[in-house]
Every structure is written in C-alpha cells, then in structure tokens.
Amino acid sequence: MIDTHHIKPLVLKSFLPISLIFSLPFWAQCRKKIIRWMILAIGTLMWQQGAFSQDIHFSQIYEAPLLINPALTGKFNGDHRVILNYKDQWGSVTTGAPYRTEALSFDMGILKKKWDNSFLGAGLFLYNDQAGDTKMGTIKANVSLSGILILDNQNVISAGLQGGFAQRSVDASQMRWDNQFDGTGHNSALSSGEVNSYNESFLFGDAAAGISWSFGTDNATITSNDQFKVNAGLAFFHINRPKQKFGVIEKMYSKLIAHAGSHIGLKNTNIALKPQFLFMLQGPATEVNVGIMARYTIREESRFTGIFKETALSMGGYLRVGDAFVPAILFEMGSFAVGISYDINISRLTVASNARGGIEIMLRFTNPNPFRYGRGTKSDVKFL
C-alpha cells in the first residue's frame, strides 16, 4: 500500500489553486470527477491516521505467513511450501494505474529427519508494491530463519528472524502540479516550476523477529472431526527503523504484530470453523482484522492409497475495522489451494470508491500433500 505520509506535500500542493478548479466551463464539465478525486485525496490524508499506510497487507490473513511473523517460517504440515499473492485495489477511483501488490514466498523445514524434537525453517519472501501512475512503491526481498521445538504431541513453539533489503521509488515525471493546469485541464507541456530536490529511488535494509506457539488435539475425519488447533504469535518488524529518503530523511516506525488463528472441528460433521485475528501497530497507525471461515470437507483423503485427495471448500469473511469488509472463498485439493477475496470499502473513501476496494488472489502449493504428511509419525504436530 502506498505510504501517503511521503506524498502529503505533493497532494496538498496539487490542490492549492481551488479557485481554478471551481471556475467557468471547466467546473461545469468535470465537477463530478473532481469531487471524486478531492474526496479521495482528502480521505487518503485522513485515513493514514487510522489505517495502515507504511506497509503492505493482504486481506487473507494467514495466507501470507512470512509477512506477519518470521516464526511461522517452515511451520506447516509438509516439507516445502510456495505461496503466490496478488492484490489489485482502488481501480474504481483512479483513471490511470491502480494500486497493485504481488508477493512470492517459499519456505521449508530443515533437519526434520535428523533431530527428534526440533527442526529449522528457512524461507524467502519477495514482494513488489506499486501505486498509481507515479508508480510509487517498494520492491523487497527478505530471508527468514526459524527454530521450531516440538514440546510434546500437542504443543510446538518457534522463534524466527528475518532480514533483507528494499528499494523504494517514484516516477516524478508522472506527477501533476498546479502550474500545469491551463484553465481547462492538465497540460503536461507546461513547466511544473518545481526543482527536483528529492530522491526518486533509495535502498534500505530491514530486520524483524517473532515468536509463535501452536497447539493441536485429536483427529480430523468425516466420522469424528473433533480436531482442535490453535496458533498465536507476536512479531516485531523494522527493528532497525530504516531511513526513508525521498525528501527529508525520516525513520520508518517499527511495527508490532499480534496474531491468532484456530481450527475447530464440529464433531460428527464434515464442517470446521476457522476464526482468525490480526492486530498491527505502527507509529500512530493501527489495523485490526477479525474474521472466520467455515470449512466444508467435500471428500476425505484416502487413508492408505492416496488415490483420492482431500478436497475442501471454505467460505467466510474478514473485517478490517474501519476500512473494509472482505468476503472470501478458499478451495483446497491435495497439495494445491486457491483463495479469492474482495475488499468492500466501508471507510470514508466509500463516496469516491462506491465501496469497490479490490480483488485478492492466493495460490498455494505444499509438498508433500499436507493432508497425508506425517501420518502415523512423530512429525504430525497438527499445524494450522
């Protein structure tokens, strides 16, 4: 998501000549469009005080684990996991390029066969985030390492570290200034009159750490389905408070994340409930996400042959408090999963966005099949 803090002076300067906007035929022809843009600009400036403006986020909370806690690296049923995330938002309020975020993560367990009650997790997380015609955004690469300790058949704890580098950039040639309005609209042939006194691109290093606890009991079959799993954790991002150097040098706020999720099987049914919670605090900004998915097991995994893959469909939604309601659907078959959600905007930007936030798509592959992984062995520790 775009960091509106750094573009506040540009947005305010663009709206200085109010008398020009409200004048003569230009206002008569374009008033509806201008109203939408003014609401968007003003709302964005206000929204940054109550929303999460400095870091990206995905609405499908637990489908970007390395983004919320490095302690979740390698902590899953399987040996290798690949996740692709894509988010497209605010296309309803922009005439040019929307805000897009793409992410790729890979993580794996290490030394599972050599160590009886512990193993390591290693992972790589990449993302690209761009906003609007100016392509203001961030490209980032992080490496994660975790230590996972199996306390008993029900409890697992882990701790993780994450570090990497990022590049932030903006295409200043695509900016529009008040000096370029000629009375009827924007004229790119006119000089902006601005002196480029800021960096269009800079690099910085980043670091994070986190802890996590998992608990699980019983088994999940269509005839019993009395399985209960829970995961909770804390993570601290931007520990080093990296400097942001577009104009005046500022340090990025550190970010605290608290998260929890559960899988509650409804006994003697093929339905499970999966409530989830995510809280983020970064400087003056907070974000609270709550949600629940209902998982329906369409077909159970073959116990011995593996011919039939476990197939399940989950439906539900999330609430990002003060910002959006997010209906979501998740389809799982064996090693593969695909999730789709859509942000329905409920914030002050609703007037400009018509409640249309944006779509999010997730693709996940886990090897080997997570529903058969560790069956009958000590490695079945019932991760979410």
LINNORMO-V610655 format. One record per backbone hydrogen bond with DSSP energy under -1.0 kcal/mol. CO is the residue of the C=O (numbers start at 0). NH is the residue of the N-H. E is the energy in kcal/mol with one decimal. If there is no record, write none. Layout:
((CO,NH,E) (CO,NH,E))
This chain:
((1,3,-1.1) (2,5,-1.1) (6,10,-2.5) (7,11,-2.5) (8,12,-2.1) (9,13,-1.9) (12,15,-1.4) (15,17,-2.6) (16,20,-1.4) (17,21,-1.9) (19,22,-1.4) (22,26,-1.6) (23,27,-1.3) (24,28,-2.2) (25,29,-1.7) (26,30,-1.4) (29,33,-2.5) (30,34,-2.6) (31,35,-1.9) (32,36,-2.0) (33,37,-2.9) (34,38,-2.6) (35,39,-2.2) (36,40,-2.7) (37,41,-2.9) (38,42,-2.8) (39,43,-2.3) (40,44,-1.8) (41,45,-2.0) (42,46,-3.0) (43,47,-1.4) (45,48,-1.5) (46,49,-1.2) (46,50,-1.9) (58,60,-1.6) (59,62,-1.9) (63,66,-1.6) (64,68,-1.9) (68,71,-1.7) (69,72,-1.5) (71,74,-1.7) (73,75,-1.3) (75,77,-1.0) (78,108,-1.6) (79,366,-2.9) (80,106,-2.1) (81,364,-2.6) (82,104,-2.3) (83,362,-2.4) (84,102,-2.5) (85,360,-2.6) (86,100,-2.5) (87,358,-1.0) (88,98,-2.5) (89,92,-1.1) (98,88,-2.8) (99,129,-2.8) (100,86,-2.6) (101,127,-2.7) (102,84,-2.5) (103,125,-3.1) (104,82,-2.3) (105,123,-2.8) (106,80,-2.3) (107,121,-2.2) (109,119,-2.5) (110,114,-1.7) (116,149,-3.0) (118,147,-2.9) (119,109,-3.5) (120,145,-2.8) (121,107,-2.2) (122,143,-2.7) (123,105,-2.4) (124,141,-2.9) (125,103,-2.7) (126,139,-2.6) (127,101,-2.6) (128,137,-1.7) (129,99,-2.7) (130,135,-1.4) (131,134,-1.4) (133,170,-3.4) (135,130,-1.4) (136,168,-2.0) (137,128,-2.7) (138,166,-2.6) (139,126,-2.1) (140,164,-1.6) (141,124,-2.7) (142,162,-2.2) (143,122,-2.3) (144,160,-2.9) (145,120,-2.4) (146,158,-1.8) (147,118,-2.0) (148,156,-2.4) (153,215,-1.6) (154,150,-1.6) (154,151,-1.4) (155,213,-3.1) (156,148,-3.0) (157,211,-2.4) (158,146,-2.7) (159,209,-2.1) (160,144,-2.5) (161,207,-2.6) (162,142,-3.0) (163,205,-2.3) (164,140,-2.4) (165,203,-2.1) (166,138,-2.4) (167,201,-2.1) (168,136,-2.2) (169,171,-1.0) (170,173,-1.7) (171,174,-1.6) (176,179,-1.7) (177,180,-1.5) (179,186,-3.1) (184,181,-2.2) (186,189,-1.6) (194,196,-1.6) (199,169,-2.2) (201,167,-2.4) (203,165,-2.5) (205,163,-1.9) (206,238,-2.1) (207,161,-2.5) (208,235,-3.3) (209,159,-2.7) (210,233,-1.8) (211,157,-2.4) (212,231,-2.3) (213,155,-2.4) (214,229,-2.5) (216,227,-1.5) (218,225,-1.1) (223,267,-2.7) (226,264,-2.9) (227,216,-2.3) (228,262,-2.8) (229,214,-2.4) (230,260,-2.6) (231,212,-2.8) (232,258,-2.2) (233,210,-2.7) (234,256,-2.7) (235,208,-1.9) (236,254,-2.3) (237,240,-1.6) (241,251,-2.9) (243,249,-2.1) (245,198,-2.0) (249,243,-4.2) (254,236,-3.1) (255,280,-2.5) (256,234,-2.4) (257,278,-3.0) (258,232,-2.3) (259,276,-2.8) (260,230,-2.8) (262,228,-2.3) (263,272,-2.7) (265,268,-1.3) (269,296,-2.9) (270,265,-2.6) (271,294,-3.6) (272,263,-3.2) (273,292,-1.3) (274,261,-2.0) (275,290,-2.0) (276,259,-2.2) (277,288,-3.2) (278,257,-2.4) (279,286,-2.4) (280,255,-2.8) (281,284,-2.2) (284,281,-2.9) (286,279,-2.7) (287,320,-2.3) (288,277,-2.6) (289,318,-3.5) (290,275,-2.8) (291,316,-1.9) (292,273,-2.9) (293,314,-2.0) (294,271,-2.3) (295,312,-2.5) (298,310,-2.5) (307,301,-2.2) (309,333,-2.4) (310,297,-1.9) (310,298,-1.8) (311,331,-2.7) (312,295,-3.0) (313,329,-2.7) (314,293,-3.0) (315,327,-2.6) (316,291,-2.0) (317,325,-3.4) (318,289,-1.9) (319,322,-2.7) (319,323,-2.1) (322,345,-2.9) (323,319,-3.1) (324,343,-3.0) (325,317,-2.0) (326,341,-1.7) (327,315,-2.1) (328,339,-2.6) (329,313,-3.3) (330,337,-2.4) (331,311,-2.3) (332,335,-2.2) (334,365,-2.1) (335,332,-2.6) (336,363,-2.8) (337,330,-2.7) (338,361,-2.9) (339,328,-2.3) (340,359,-2.6) (342,356,-2.2) (342,357,-1.1) (343,324,-2.3) (346,349,-1.7) (348,352,-2.9) (349,353,-2.4) (352,355,-1.8) (354,344,-1.7) (356,89,-3.0) (357,342,-3.1) (358,87,-2.5) (359,340,-2.4) (360,85,-2.2) (361,338,-2.6) (362,83,-3.0) (363,336,-1.9) (364,81,-2.7) (366,78,-2.2) (366,79,-2.9) (368,371,-1.3) (368,372,-1.2) (371,374,-1.8) (373,376,-2.6) (376,379,-1.4) (378,380,-1.5))
